[in-house]
Amino acid sequence: MGGVKVTMEVGADGVAVITIFNPPVNALAIPIIAGLKEKWTEATMRNDVKAIVLTGNGGRFSGGFDINVFQKVHGTGDISQLPDVSVDLVVNTMEDGKKPAVAAIEGLALGGGLELALGCHARIAAPRAQLGLPELSLGVMPGFGGTQRLPRLIGLSKAVEIMMTSKPIMSEEGKKLGLIDAIVPSSELLKVSRQWALDIAERRKPWTRSLHKTDKIGSRSEAREVLKVAREQVKQTAKNMPQHLACIDVIEEGIIHGGYHGVLKEAKVFKDLVLSDTSKGLVHVFFAQRATSKVPNVTDIGLKPRTVKKVAVIGGGLMGSGIATALALSNTFVVLKEINSEYLQKGMKAIEANIRGLVARKKLPQDKADRSLSMVKGALDFSDCKDVDMVIEAVIENVPLKQKIFSEIEKVCPPHCILATNTSTIDLNIIGENTISKDRIIGAHFFSPAHIMPLLEIVRTEKTSAQAILDLMAVGKAIKKVPVVVGNCTGFAVNRTFFPYSQGAHILVNLGVDVYRIDAQIARFGLPMGPFQLQDLTGYGVAVAVGKEFGSAFSDRTFKSPLIDLLIESGRNGKNNGKGYYIYEKGRKPRPDFTVLPIIEESRRLTNIMPGGKPISVGDQEIIEMILFPVVNEACRVLDEGIVVRASDLDVASVLGMSFPSYRGGIIFWADTVGAGHIYRSLKKWSELYGNFFKPSRFLEERATKGIPLSAPASTPSASRSRM
Ligand SMILES: C[C@H](O)CC(=O)SCCNC(=O)CCNC(=O)[C@H](O)C(C)(C)COP(=O)(O)OP(=O)(O)OC[C@H]1O[C@@H](n2cnc3c(N)ncnc32)[C@H](O)[C@@H]1OP(=O)(O)O
């Protein structure tokens, strides 16, 4: 902890430069808060100090309050670990203090970092510094007076937008909005800030206390209107979460009763939010996501990732073109290999459409789009892959075809080239069977659309080298994915864990429960859509193929529902042809298609699993549990077999790969909040009533009976932990 400190240097000009040291992001840990108070008090009292400059060491102002403290509070329930910063430090010591202060911002000022800067009397920033209040994304809300000062500096609607979206703006935009007083090159940041602070002291520049400003917040009725619109929006975009509405209430308090009252209410509501389940889930996901980059025996053995400049993508279909797009967007040279010019053209067009789509949605500037497009070259021959550093095969799920491709690329590509496959189901050992270089064979499992979905599941076999894993992790990060390293098994971690999701839904329907009720309950729980709408979206062909694969790997627990086949026979193919469980029409929301009901009846007749031939009676909560507890059960097997490094990797994978609600902390975190005991007893009961699909796994049974959380690391690896 030696590097965690606040220093103060007083120059001959009479400016005290107070610097935060807490690498890597200068998080505001408890000792930093104490250090700031101490140095500020000293600067205020010293006669040789005329003004203060606050800055952060190492090119980053501050990444905000130390999130580890939230985690401690979550672990202990002891809210007194949160220091009183808003009034004691920011209002009394800084903003209302006797010496003017300027924040010198470089790199980033987020959350508490930006809020300290708002408590200063001016803000000078280097170009392209990130400024934001991302607290809602952690289930809390801006503290340290941020909810009050930001609207007073930049106006209510923009401030509300910044808080509600948790997205940072750049210092250039901050300057336009009035958040930043001047932008200067990094090399001059301290010099200009010192002079600015002296200018305030000598009244050549305004001594602005933002909490007292009123000119930007508009009239009460205008403010009411902005807040009303914001409330309506977050009811749609932030379902099941309390922090957005709580934050709007706190902003309103300040509008009605004045900034200082707003600060007091903010401090109180902040504490309530820290203790919420939402905050527990989101903070867990924050750290879990960062933990995925630590893989034992890969990232801790002194290896360095090698540069991957050029990648060949084999196959220009939906996945291949998406992967090529993701690579090109991050300035990697791509060779897109197809088998004939017609397919190649299609693939190239798909990449272009992906990139143009980003431009149309204002997510990418035109010049960057042109550069990205110029990174991709088409090829019809494997000889064009002779100088690539990595190959990602993304052809159809056909074993002989994949085996042939791997033998060919092994011959053509350089000996260091990583040989990756984007298969979502096939065993990597089978794909690489005919190659000699088994240490270079690896899975790069992207989720569709590959240029948008953030998860990259990296699959390793017993033979994959640590270097190959590290290299693919680095590529994943470079293309802005979150790589999660997993072991080799049918469906790998994500698809395997979520296979029972649609299975459970099909059992329920065949037991007599209404499809639309199931979808509605799952959406209410927080997934973007229910299992039937998802099946419509991914297409029935995928459902059939995946069903076969899992059916043969896990025959003891696969439910064979005839429903999909019946739907296909009746000419339905989900969203693809506009007819599924729902009707799809351009520009309209999907609507239930009740003409599907007789087909469902036919499926029920064929499976004949309704006890006494009558639909079962289940509550809404039980519907959610009958679908998600089998998912937890499979996740337990994945943990037991050591397919993931740690339980929280499955949380991240479920959130980023399956859109499991992040505010529930991911599948295992959520399961632990529900309790292994309840899950075990429910599954046991259903397995007795409805069969083996629900049978609790050995791991779940053991954890439930011993009262050990599912997320707790295994003390001794079980016999089956041999895959990694
Ligand atoms: C009272 C206040 O209103 C409440 C608050 O301020 S709450 C905090 C608000 N701040 C935030 O939400 C910012 C969170 N941090 C981030 O978004 C990103 O870390 C960042 C943009 C600052 C940097 O991103 P990047 O360079 O990719 O580095 P990243 O890997 O994320 O972080 C580096 C390390 O810093 C840690 N870190 C980042 N921000 C932190 C914070 N606020 N507190 C504690 N640790 C933090 C990360 O956990 C990581 O640790 P590790 O190396 O041990 O895994």
The ligand as an ORCA input file, in Angstrom:
! r2SCAN-3c Opt
* xyz 0 1
  C     -19.155      8.482     -4.248
  C     -18.987      8.227     -5.696
  O     -20.023      8.883     -6.362
  C     -19.060      6.765     -5.986
  C     -18.106      6.385     -7.031
  O     -17.229      7.082     -7.438
  S     -18.270      4.801     -7.603
  C     -16.960      4.607     -8.777
  C     -17.233      5.290    -10.051
  N     -16.210      4.959    -10.982
  C     -16.369      3.987    -11.888
  O     -17.420      3.368    -11.981
  C     -15.210      3.700    -12.768
  C     -14.875      2.236    -12.689
  N     -13.700      1.920    -13.450
  C     -13.713      1.827    -14.807
  O     -14.705      2.051    -15.475
  C     -12.436      1.413    -15.480
  O     -11.703      0.661    -14.542
  C     -11.559      2.600    -15.943
  C     -12.262      3.278    -17.128
  C     -11.339      3.575    -14.816
  C     -10.187      2.073    -16.392
  O     -10.354      1.061    -17.344
  P      -9.099      0.161    -17.808
  O      -7.959      1.033    -18.110
  O      -9.642     -0.752    -18.859
  O      -8.651     -0.682    -16.551
  P      -9.444     -1.738    -15.672
  O      -8.905     -3.093    -15.925
  O     -10.915     -1.552    -15.770
  O      -9.026     -1.257    -14.219
  C      -7.687     -1.382    -13.777
  C      -7.712     -1.791    -12.323
  O      -8.240     -0.709    -11.568
  C      -9.312     -1.152    -10.754
  N     -10.287     -0.068    -10.648
  C     -10.765      0.716    -11.621
  N     -11.601      1.630    -11.114
  C     -11.654      1.407     -9.789
  C     -12.352      2.009     -8.712
  N     -13.147      3.067     -8.895
  N     -12.186      1.494     -7.480
  C     -11.373      0.453     -7.265
  N     -10.682     -0.163     -8.248
  C     -10.823      0.310     -9.491
  C      -9.877     -2.352    -11.493
  O     -10.572     -3.207    -10.620
  C      -8.622     -2.992    -12.042
  O      -8.038     -3.734    -11.005
  P      -7.218     -5.106    -11.318
  O      -6.107     -4.690    -12.223
  O      -6.802     -5.571     -9.981
  O      -8.187     -6.030    -11.982
*
